[in-house]
Amino acid sequence: MENTLFIFIFGVVVSFVGWLLLGFVFFFLGKRFFRTGVQRIFNLVVRRLLEDNYSENLMELWSATRRTSVQNIVEIALRAERGKLIGRPLGSPKPYHNFDNLMFIPAQLVRLPVESEVPIDVSATLGPRAEKPMQLSIPLLIGGMGYGVALSEKAKVALAKAAKQVGTATNSGEGPFLAEERNAAGKFIWQISRYDYGRNPQGIAEADMIEVQMGQGSRLGAHILYPQEIKGKAQKLMGISPVVPLKGYAKLPGINSPLDWPRYVEELRQEAGGKPIGIKIMGGGRLEADLAVAIEAGFDVICIGGAQGGTAASSPTISDDFGIPSLYNLVRAQRYLIEQGVRHEVSLIASGGYDTPGKCLKAIALGADAVNLGTVPLFALVHKQIGKVMPWEPLTQLVYYNSKYKERLDVELAAQNVANVLQSFVLEMEEGIRALGKKSIHDLGPNDLVALDDWTAELTGVPRAW
C-alpha cells in the first residue's frame, strides 16, 4: 500500500516536472522564433522604407500628411467617394490668435483682493432698451444648436433643463419649434432661421428673446435639407416633403437691401410684444458696416460669431476660410458701438471658441455682455455615457438627430452634467473676479488686463506687460 502511494506521488512529481520542462522548452523556442519573426518583419519594413523608390515608398504618405494634414486627406477621400458637398462637424481645426496672450492683473497690495465669502454679481441683462429685457443669473448662454438639423430631442431637452437649473437661457438654433424644449427651459431664445418655418408664431410668442440668424462663425448662406437627411418628427415639424428638398435661403424673405431691415425689425417688434430682438452674424472684414446696418435697423442685441465657432455640419471652405477670429470681432464691435454712442443701449454676445472660464472672463472684460457656449455643453451632455457608443462611433452620435444611437442618451444625467459644467465655469469666474479685487462682473474692463506681446496689445488697446 505504501509502495503504491509512493509510486503514485512519484509519478505526479515526475509528470509535473516533465510538463514544466516542456513548458520551458516551448517558451524559449517560442521566444526565439517570435523574436526572429519580429526581427525579420522589422528588417523587411525598414529595407522597404530605405530602399524603395519614393514613388513606391510608404513614406510618400508621411510626406503628404506633413505637407497638408491627415484631416485634409480624409476629406479628399470623402469628396472622392460621394462627389457632393461634405459637411464637417464641430468647426474649423485651424489655430487662431486668441485670448492666450492676455493676462489678468492680480489684486495684492495696491488693490486688495476680495474675501471668498463675499457674493459676486454675475448677472446679465440682454436688450436693456427693450420693453421686456431678458434677465439672466449668469452671463453664459447655451448657444444655438437646432433640433433636427443638429441635435436630437433628448439632447435639446437636456440642454434646456440645464439652462433652467443655473438661471440662463437656451437657444433653439436653426431647427423647428420643439414644444418639449420650451417646456423644459426657463429662459428661451427663439432663433428665426432662413427656412420657411423660421418665423414660427409659436416660437416668437413663447420666447423671452428673438434672434434673427443671418450667419454664424462656421456657417452662412443658402443651404438645402434633403428628405433622406432628416426623417421622423423633425421632418414633420419642418414641413419637409418626403420627396422635395427644403431650401434654406441665403437671406431672410423680404430683405432685398440694407434699407429693408428697419421695416423688418419694426414688424417683428410688434409681433414680439416688447421682447428683445437680436441679430446673429458671422464677423468679417466689413464688421463695422454690418454693425451700422444693425444699429440703424434697431436691433437690441448683436451676437457675433467668430471663426472658431462650430456647427453640426458646414463645408470646410466656409468653416476654414470665412470670417475672422472671435477676439478681433469682440474688440472691433466694442470699439464701434462706443464710437456710435449706443454701447449702453445694445447688448453684445460673444460667440465662437469660448471653451474655458478664463476666455469667457476675458471676453466680458473686453466688452461682451454675455458669452455663447456650444462645444462645452455639447461634450458635457455625454459625460459618463461615452461608453454607449465608443470606441466604434464618435461620442456625438449620442446627441445628433440622425444617429441611430440617440435614444441611448440619459436625459437627466446629461442635464445635470451640463448644469455642473456651467456652475463650475461661473465659480471659477467668480474666483477670478475676487482675485481682481472686485465684487461684480460689470466692473471688469480692459484696464484689468495686460498683453504679453505687441500684436495683442495693439489689437486690444491694453498695455503691454513690460
C-alpha positions in Angstrom: 0.0 0.0 0.0 2.8 2.4 0.9 4.7 1.4 -2.2 1.7 2.1 -4.3 1.2 5.6 -2.7 4.9 6.3 -3.2 4.8 5.3 -6.8 1.7 7.5 -7.4 3.2 10.6 -5.8 6.5 10.0 -7.6 4.6 9.8 -10.9 2.8 13.0 -10.2 6.0 14.8 -9.4 7.8 13.4 -12.5 4.8 14.4 -14.6 4.7 17.9 -13.2 8.5 18.3 -13.7 8.2 16.9 -17.2 5.4 19.4 -18.2 7.4 22.2 -16.5 10.5 21.3 -18.5 8.4 21.0 -21.7 6.9 24.4 -21.0 10.4 26.0 -20.6 11.5 24.4 -23.8 8.4 25.8 -25.7 8.9 29.2 -24.0 12.5 29.5 -25.0 11.9 28.1 -28.5 8.8 30.3 -28.9 10.6 33.3 -27.6 13.5 32.7 -30.1 11.2 32.1 -33.1 9.0 35.1 -32.0 12.0 37.4 -31.7 13.3 36.1 -35.0 10.0 36.6 -36.7 9.6 40.1 -35.4 13.1 40.9 -36.4 12.6 39.6 -40.0 9.4 41.7 -40.4 11.1 44.7 -38.9 14.1 44.3 -41.3 11.7 43.9 -44.3 9.8 47.0 -43.4 12.9 49.1 -42.8 14.5 47.8 -46.1 11.3 48.7 -48.0 11.4 52.2 -46.5 15.1 52.8 -47.1 15.5 51.1 -50.5 12.2 51.5 -52.4 11.9 54.4 -54.9 10.0 57.3 -53.4 7.1 56.8 -55.8 6.7 53.2 -54.4 7.6 54.2 -50.8 5.1 54.4 -47.9 7.0 57.5 -46.7 5.3 59.3 -49.6 2.1 59.3 -47.4 4.0 60.6 -44.4 5.5 63.4 -46.6 2.0 64.2 -47.9 0.5 64.4 -44.4 3.2 66.9 -43.4 2.6 69.0 -46.4 -1.2 69.0 -45.8 -2.8 67.1 -43.0 -4.4 63.8 -42.2 -7.8 65.5 -41.9 -7.4 67.1 -45.4 -6.5 63.7 -46.9 -9.6 62.1 -45.2 -11.8 65.0 -46.6 -10.3 64.5 -50.1 -11.3 60.8 -49.8 -14.9 61.8 -48.7 -15.2 64.1 -51.7 -13.9 61.4 -54.0 -16.4 58.9 -52.5 -19.6 60.9 -53.0 -18.9 63.8 -55.3 -21.0 66.0 -53.1 -20.7 68.9 -50.7 -19.3 67.5 -47.5 -20.4 68.7 -44.0 -17.7 68.8 -41.4 -19.0 68.9 -37.8 -17.6 71.0 -34.9 -16.0 73.8 -36.8 -12.5 74.5 -38.0 -9.4 72.9 -36.6 -7.3 75.9 -37.6 -5.4 77.7 -34.7 -6.2 81.4 -34.5 -4.9 84.3 -32.4 -7.0 84.1 -29.3 -7.1 85.3 -25.7 -4.0 83.3 -24.5 -1.6 86.3 -24.6 -3.9 88.4 -22.4 -3.4 88.1 -18.6 -5.4 89.5 -15.7 -3.7 91.8 -13.2 -3.9 90.4 -9.7 -5.1 92.5 -6.8 -2.5 92.3 -4.0 -1.1 95.4 -2.4 -2.3 98.5 -4.4 -5.7 96.9 -4.7 -6.8 94.3 -2.2 -8.4 91.0 -3.2 -12.0 90.2 -2.0 -12.7 87.5 0.6 -14.2 84.2 -0.6 -17.5 84.7 1.3 -18.3 88.0 -0.4 -21.0 87.3 -3.1 -20.2 88.3 -6.6 -22.7 89.7 -9.0 -22.5 87.7 -12.3 -26.0 88.6 -13.6 -26.6 89.7 -17.2 -29.2 91.8 -18.9 -29.8 91.4 -22.6 -31.7 94.1 -24.5 -31.8 96.8 -21.8 -33.8 99.3 -24.0 -36.5 96.7 -24.9 -39.8 96.8 -23.0 -39.1 93.4 -21.6 -35.3 92.9 -21.3 -34.1 89.4 -20.6 -32.6 89.0 -17.2 -30.1 86.1 -16.6 -28.5 84.9 -13.4 -25.2 84.2 -15.2 -23.6 85.6 -18.4 -23.2 82.3 -20.1 -25.7 81.1 -22.7 -26.4 77.8 -24.3 -25.7 78.6 -27.9 -28.0 77.8 -30.9 -27.9 74.1 -31.8 -31.0 73.2 -33.7 -33.4 70.3 -33.3 -33.4 68.1 -36.3 -30.7 70.0 -38.2 -28.2 69.1 -35.4 -29.4 67.6 -32.1 -31.9 65.1 -31.0 -35.0 65.9 -28.9 -33.3 64.3 -25.8 -30.2 66.4 -26.2 -32.3 69.6 -26.7 -34.4 68.9 -23.6 -31.3 68.1 -21.5 -29.8 71.5 -22.5 -33.0 73.3 -21.7 -33.2 71.7 -18.3 -29.6 72.5 -17.5 -30.0 76.1 -18.5 -33.1 76.5 -16.3 -31.2 75.0 -13.3 -28.5 77.6 -13.5 -30.6 80.5 -14.4 -29.6 81.1 -18.0 -31.2 80.8 -21.5 -31.1 78.1 -24.1 -31.3 78.9 -27.8 -33.5 77.0 -30.3 -30.9 77.2 -33.1 -32.0 76.8 -36.7 -34.3 73.9 -36.0 -38.1 74.0 -35.9 -40.0 74.9 -32.7 -39.9 72.0 -30.3 -42.5 72.3 -27.6 -40.7 69.8 -25.3 -37.6 72.0 -25.3 -39.6 75.2 -24.5 -41.5 73.4 -21.7 -38.2 72.2 -20.1 -36.5 75.6 -20.4 -36.6 78.6 -18.2 -35.4 81.5 -20.4 -35.8 80.7 -24.1 -34.3 82.3 -27.2 -36.2 81.6 -30.4 -33.9 81.8 -33.4 -35.6 82.9 -36.6 -33.7 80.9 -39.3 -33.8 81.3 -43.0 -36.1 78.4 -43.6 -39.8 78.6 -44.2 -40.5 77.5 -40.7 -38.2 80.2 -39.2 -40.7 82.8 -38.4 -42.8 80.5 -36.3 -45.6 82.4 -34.5 -45.5 80.0 -31.6 -41.7 80.3 -31.2 -42.0 84.1 -31.2 -44.9 84.1 -28.7 -43.2 81.7 -26.2 -39.7 83.1 -26.4 -38.0 85.5 -23.9 -35.9 86.9 -26.7 -35.9 86.7 -30.5 -32.7 86.2 -32.5 -32.6 86.6 -36.3 -30.0 84.3 -37.8 -28.0 85.6 -40.8 -24.8 83.8 -40.2 -22.5 82.3 -37.5 -18.9 81.6 -37.1 -18.8 78.4 -39.2 -21.8 78.7 -41.4 -23.8 81.2 -43.5 -25.5 81.5 -46.9 -28.0 79.2 -48.6 -28.4 75.6 -47.5 -30.6 72.7 -48.6 -32.0 70.0 -46.4 -32.8 66.7 -48.2 -35.7 64.5 -47.0 -33.4 61.5 -46.5 -31.2 63.5 -44.2 -34.0 64.4 -41.7 -36.8 61.9 -41.1 -39.4 61.4 -38.4 -40.7 64.1 -36.0 -38.3 66.9 -37.1 -39.3 66.4 -40.8 -43.0 66.9 -39.9 -42.3 70.0 -37.7 -40.1 71.5 -40.5 -42.8 70.8 -43.1 -40.3 68.9 -45.3 -41.8 67.0 -48.1 -40.8 63.3 -48.2 -39.7 63.8 -51.8 -38.9 67.6 -52.2 -35.8 69.2 -50.6 -36.3 72.1 -48.2 -34.4 75.3 -49.2 -32.7 77.4 -46.6 -32.5 80.9 -48.1 -29.3 83.0 -48.4 -31.3 85.9 -46.9 -34.5 86.3 -45.0 -37.7 86.6 -47.1 -38.4 90.3 -47.6 -34.9 91.5 -47.2 -33.6 92.6 -50.6 -31.3 95.5 -49.5 -30.0 97.1 -46.2 -32.9 99.5 -46.4 -35.4 96.7 -45.7 -34.0 95.9 -42.2 -35.7 98.8 -40.2 -39.1 97.8 -41.5 -38.4 94.1 -40.8 -37.4 94.8 -37.2 -40.3 97.1 -36.6 -42.8 94.4 -37.8 -41.0 91.8 -35.7 -41.1 94.1 -32.7 -44.9 94.4 -33.0 -45.2 90.6 -33.1 -42.7 90.0 -30.3 -44.6 92.3 -27.8 -41.6 94.1 -26.3 -39.1 91.2 -26.1 -35.5 92.0 -27.1 -34.8 91.4 -30.8 -31.3 90.3 -31.7 -29.3 89.6 -34.8 -26.7 86.8 -35.2 -23.9 87.3 -37.7 -20.6 85.9 -38.8 -17.9 88.6 -38.0 -15.9 89.6 -41.0 -13.7 92.2 -42.6 -16.7 94.6 -43.1 -17.8 94.2 -39.5 -18.4 97.9 -38.8 -20.5 98.2 -42.0 -22.7 95.3 -40.8 -22.9 96.8 -37.3 -24.0 100.1 -38.8 -26.9 98.4 -40.6 -27.8 96.5 -37.4 -27.9 99.7 -35.3 -29.9 101.6 -37.9 -32.4 98.7 -38.0 -32.9 98.9 -34.3 -31.7 95.5 -33.1 -31.4 95.3 -29.3 -28.8 92.5 -29.2 -26.0 91.7 -31.5 -24.4 88.3 -31.4 -21.1 87.9 -33.4 -19.8 84.5 -34.3 -16.0 84.2 -34.6 -14.2 81.9 -37.0 -13.6 79.4 -34.1 -17.4 78.6 -34.0 -18.6 75.1 -34.6 -21.7 73.6 -36.1 -23.2 70.2 -36.8 -22.3 70.3 -40.4 -20.6 73.0 -42.5 -18.5 72.8 -45.6 -14.8 73.0 -44.8 -14.4 76.1 -47.0 -17.0 78.1 -45.1 -15.6 76.8 -41.8 -11.9 77.4 -42.6 -11.8 80.3 -44.9 -14.6 82.7 -43.9 -14.9 85.2 -41.1 -12.3 86.4 -38.6 -11.4 85.2 -35.1 -13.5 85.9 -32.1 -11.0 88.3 -30.4 -10.9 90.5 -33.5 -14.7 90.6 -33.6 -15.2 91.5 -30.0 -12.6 94.3 -29.9 -13.8 95.9 -33.1 -17.5 95.6 -32.2 -17.0 97.1 -28.7 -15.0 100.0 -30.2 -17.5 100.7 -32.9 -20.6 100.6 -30.6 -18.8 103.1 -28.2 -17.9 105.4 -31.1 -21.6 105.4 -32.2 -22.8 106.2 -28.7 -25.0 103.1 -28.4 -23.0 100.8 -26.3 -25.3 101.1 -23.3 -28.4 100.5 -25.5 -27.2 97.5 -27.5 -26.1 94.2 -25.9 -23.2 92.3 -27.3 -22.9 88.5 -27.2 -19.6 86.9 -28.0 -19.6 83.5 -29.7 -17.1 81.0 -31.1 -14.3 79.2 -29.4 -15.1 80.0 -25.7 -14.1 76.8 -24.1 -12.6 77.9 -20.7 -13.9 80.2 -17.9 -10.8 82.3 -18.4 -11.6 83.1 -22.0 -15.2 83.9 -21.0 -14.0 86.3 -18.3 -11.6 88.0 -20.7 -14.3 88.4 -23.3 -16.5 90.2 -20.7 -13.6 92.4 -19.6 -13.2 93.4 -23.3 -16.9 94.3 -23.6 -19.1 91.3 -24.0 -22.4 91.3 -22.0 -22.7 87.5 -22.4 -20.9 84.6 -24.0 -22.4 81.8 -26.1 -21.2 78.2 -25.3 -21.7 75.4 -27.8 -18.9 72.8 -27.8 -18.6 72.9 -24.0 -22.2 71.9 -23.2 -22.2 69.5 -26.2 -19.4 67.4 -24.7 -20.8 67.8 -21.2 -24.0 66.1 -22.4 -22.2 62.8 -23.0 -20.1 62.8 -19.8 -20.3 59.3 -18.2 -22.1 58.0 -21.2 -19.4 57.8 -23.9 -19.1 54.0 -23.4 -22.5 53.7 -25.0 -21.0 54.4 -28.4 -17.2 54.5 -28.2 -14.8 53.2 -29.5 -16.9 52.3 -32.6 -18.7 55.6 -33.0 -17.8 59.2 -32.2 -19.4 60.3 -28.9 -21.5 62.9 -30.7 -23.6 60.0 -32.0 -25.3 60.1 -28.7 -26.8 63.6 -29.3 -27.2 64.0 -33.1 -30.7 63.8 -34.5 -29.8 61.5 -37.4 -27.9 59.0 -35.2 -29.3 55.5 -34.5 -27.8 55.8 -31.0 -29.6 59.0 -29.9 -32.1 57.1 -27.8 -29.3 55.8 -25.5 -28.8 59.3 -24.0 -29.9 59.6 -20.4 -31.6 63.0 -20.3 -31.4 63.6 -16.6 -27.8 62.6 -16.3 -26.9 64.7 -19.4 -28.8 67.8 -18.0 -27.1 67.5 -14.6 -23.6 67.3 -16.3 -24.3 70.4 -18.4 -25.5 72.3 -15.3 -22.4 71.2 -13.4 -20.1 72.5 -16.2 -21.9 75.8 -16.3 -21.8 76.1 -12.5 -18.1 75.2 -12.5 -17.4 77.9 -15.1 -19.2 80.5 -13.0 -17.4 79.6 -9.8 -14.0 79.9 -11.5 -15.1 83.3 -13.0 -16.3 84.5 -9.5 -12.9 83.4 -8.0 -11.2 85.4 -10.7 -13.3 88.5 -10.1 -12.4 88.3 -6.4 -8.8 88.0 -7.3 -9.1 91.2 -9.2 -10.4 92.9 -6.1 -13.9 93.4 -7.5 -17.4 92.3 -6.5 -19.3 92.5 -9.8 -18.6 91.2 -13.3 -19.9 94.5 -14.6 -16.8 96.2 -13.1 -14.4 94.4 -15.3 -12.7 96.3 -18.1 -9.6 96.3 -20.3 -7.7 98.0 -17.5 -7.8 94.7 -15.7 -5.6 93.1 -18.4 -2.1 93.2 -19.8 -0.8 91.8 -23.1 2.2 89.5 -23.5 3.1 90.6 -27.0 3.0 93.7 -29.2 0.3 92.3 -31.6 -2.2 91.6 -28.8 -1.5 95.0 -27.1 -2.1 96.8 -30.4 -5.3 94.9 -31.2 -7.0 95.2 -27.8 -5.6 98.5 -26.6 -4.5 97.0 -23.3 -1.0 97.8 -22.0 2.0 95.5 -22.6 3.2 93.5 -19.7 6.7 95.0 -20.0 
